[in-house]
Amino acid sequence: MAATRPGTPSENDLTRWDCEHSWHPFSQMREYLQFPPIHIASGEGSWLTDTGGNRYLDATASIWTNVHGHNDPDLNAAITDQLGKVAHSTLLGLSHPVGTELSHKLAGISPGDLNRAFFSDTGANAVEIALKMSLQYWQLRGYRDKDRVIGLRDAYHGDTVATMAAGDSRLFHRRFRPWFFNTIKLPRPECEEWDGKIRRADDGWSLHVLRKLLEKQAGKVTAVILEPSVMGAAGMLLHPPGFLKGVAELCREHSVHLILDEVFVAFGRTGPMLVCADEGVTPDFLCLAKGLSAGYLPLAATLVREPVYETFLGPFESFRAFFHGHTFTGNPLGAAVSLANIRKLEPMIATGEIRRKSDLFGRRIAEHFEAHPHVAAIRQRGMCAAIDLVEDRENGTPFPVPERFGIQVALGARKHGLLLRPIHDTLLLVPPLSISETEIDLLVGRTAEALNEALAARHVSVQ
Ligand SMILES: Cc1ncc(COP(=O)(O)O)c(C=O)c1O
């Protein structure tokens, strides 16, 4: 074990300071403080270790970001190599080699003339930038009436004001509605898929509504925005294959931008490097984050089609420039690790390694949960899955909200060396893509054990 540096806080200090000084994201702090906090001290592959030496399988890939596991030697080397050169230098008026190399690489993996990378640092910012660029583009072209965005019901694009408006996370964001700009919500398509098989799929109604909306209102719409393939934060809601192409055709036909938010789905998470390239669609804007840097550092990119970029060109005094930037835009350490990530991921996708693991993942989930009496639905595509838990499967009765049953399962899973983060009573399994086959067995098996134990404990407490 590594020697402790003098002055290192004890576990008690950490617990106390966390209680006294921290405010955790997306957390009811009163609930958080009821349970012993976990301070993660180190990571290796699919595993995280806390300050008490307990190991946990990282079943959330550290909030859907991790690709090659923790402490990966190749990614570490890319960062330390860059660290020996410069940790940060701005892209405002300057460039740096890894930033330029990454722009070139991203253009290379992107479809069509999606050729320009505008860097930022979070998924929400990548989306916010696309929204602002789209609005400014139409203004520059003289279409001042185009001021609204069409998004999907239940979509999640981040927590900044514009991304909340474009999304539809009613439970999380409804308080902020007075500040939202004009958006139109489109019904989302239906699809159930796991174990590589589509059970049920229907995009007819969504495409029909979109067609009607655009026929009437295209002159007022800047963009359609969606998370293609899998809507993660909504509970891994799936789109049927072909839906994206249908939307893209309608957008082109009616001169409305298509913004794709691939913050969650790209970089192998659902199989391909980029969903849009896989489905033969070139959006006007493509938003990337999370897996871009393999979950190592905050880096995001908004990729833009060349004609959009060209519209912003002109003499300075035309004020056509895109006046937007963040201090750490395109940080060199983030760019270096992102490049190393993509280079390492390319062969994993090309050889079918990720697809084989995803198939196994789907089979194991089906074996453990398909017939489970408290599972209402399963959705899985690539290396992400959702398992909806209910009190009564027959009539779909949910667990009472105050029971926080999903959280009870996650807390129990910790004792099995598993870190889960459910959304309400939906268990989400999103492991690092580098997870081994043995670890997939462990992950799914331990989740089932934790669920059954939580059910048994509940049975005792309700009797
Ligand atoms: C599809 C999608 N878009 C945007 C975001 C926001 O990304 P960030 O948390 O980096 O701002 C997320 C985060 O989960 C996401 O899943």
The ligand as an SDF file (V2000), in Angstrom:
LIG
                    3D

 16 16  0  0  0  0  0  0  0  0999 V2000
  -27.3030   13.3010  -23.6250 C   0  0  0  0  0  0  0  0  0  0  0  0
  -26.6700   14.2320  -22.6460 C   0  0  0  0  0  0  0  0  0  0  0  0
  -26.4790   15.4950  -23.0000 N   0  0  0  0  0  0  0  0  0  0  0  0
  -25.8890   16.3810  -22.1820 C   0  0  0  0  0  0  0  0  0  0  0  0
  -25.4970   16.0050  -20.9190 C   0  0  0  0  0  0  0  0  0  0  0  0
  -24.8560   17.0080  -20.0170 C   0  0  0  0  0  0  0  0  0  0  0  0
  -23.4860   16.7510  -19.9070 O   0  0  0  0  0  0  0  0  0  0  0  0
  -22.6470   17.4130  -18.7210 P   0  0  0  0  0  0  0  0  0  0  0  0
  -23.1030   16.7610  -17.4610 O   0  0  0  0  0  0  0  0  0  0  0  0
  -21.2210   17.1060  -19.0630 O   0  0  0  0  0  0  0  0  0  0  0  0
  -22.9500   18.8720  -18.7510 O   0  0  0  0  0  0  0  0  0  0  0  0
  -25.6810   14.6900  -20.5000 C   0  0  0  0  0  0  0  0  0  0  0  0
  -25.2860   14.2520  -19.1480 C   0  0  0  0  0  0  0  0  0  0  0  0
  -25.6260   13.2010  -18.6740 O   0  0  0  0  0  0  0  0  0  0  0  0
  -26.2950   13.7700  -21.3840 C   0  0  0  0  0  0  0  0  0  0  0  0
  -26.5290   12.4890  -21.0290 O   0  0  0  0  0  0  0  0  0  0  0  0
  1  2  1  0
  2  3  1  0
  2 15  2  0
  3  4  2  0
  4  5  1  0
  5  6  1  0
  5 12  2  0
  6  7  1  0
  7  8  1  0
  8  9  2  0
  8 10  1  0
  8 11  1  0
 12 13  1  0
 12 15  1  0
 13 14  2  0
 15 16  1  0
M  END
$$$$
